[in-house]
């Protein structure tokens, strides 16, 4: 019995060891996308299917920025730092005027530390895109290749692979550099069956190349000079017992936030549960302490709107740029800055150093809905 028990123990150890070794040798490929309306994501799923036709190869789909699109909002967001942990990367983007999309371009612009440290050199990369009419799609794929070539990545083309098996009676988005879909050609559902087929072949071929090149280049971490990431914002909120409320809805012909480039603009008053919190004029119908409470509530509303603006992920906020506070006061009132301090303190408590901002305060004779305070805010986001 002791001998049988010993043999079983050896077998279990060997089984665990072989499983661990198999896990160590699993090839991981990132399928990194930006998608506006889901077309690029559909191609990404086909690329991933092709990749995973190979044993011990895992495809991981992530996006470069959070999306509010119901089709896309559950897709995790990638970080620049994690790129070097993969064995290969398949990049997907819509075509913007013969180029890659703005969010994808912004993400790649954040890889400077990887470039200066040669961190992606030798890693295989491939490209696929969702075009409109097809005009400019090859130009856009070439532009994508240029950005990746700067990193010294090994660029894997698709050639004319699978061309003989697609329906040539309808427009197809195939290019020799990578699969594209002609999203604006609605004669058939897009991506078409032919485009999906080519995407699967591209994924399959790419996985073969990645597997062959695995271990031929050194995986590097980000340079030590990269800015250290702040603590996760959700953890900060929980730790400090700060509850972000439901964002107020607009009550007129406007939006609760406006984005221009990487800047988000927000205006809010002291709404709480559908009513103005501590309404009135400072020093007349409400005290300074009540005005400070209203100031904090208004800033919470600003943060609620900001959270919606970044797809629910406050970690994508790079900086609070400017806060301007308007207070409902008498003409001779002068302590506006004191009333604004709770709002400033709150944004710094949430965002840390990134919450420190330029600021202006002023008094006004009245504000909408008899609110004691209104705050205008400008944030820089990813």
Secondary structure, DSSP 8 states (H G I E B T S, - for coil): -HHHHHHHHHHHHHHHHHHHHHHHT-EEEEEEE--SSSHHHHHHHHHHHHHTTSTTEEEEEEESS---STTTTTS-B--GGGGGGSSEEEEEEEEETTEE-HHHHHHHHTTHHHHHTTTTTT-EEEEEEEESSSTTHHHHHHHHHHHHHTTT-EE---TTTTGGGS-TTS---B-SSSBEEETT-TTS-SS-HHHHHHHHHHHHHHHHHHHHHTTSS------TTS------HHHHHHHTT---------SSSS-SEEEETTEEEEEEE-EETTEETT-S-BTTTB-HHHHHHHHHHHHHHHHHHHHHHTTT-GGGEEEEEEEEEEEEB-TT---HHHHHHHHHHHHHHHHGGGG--EEEEEEES--GGG-SEEEEEEEEE-
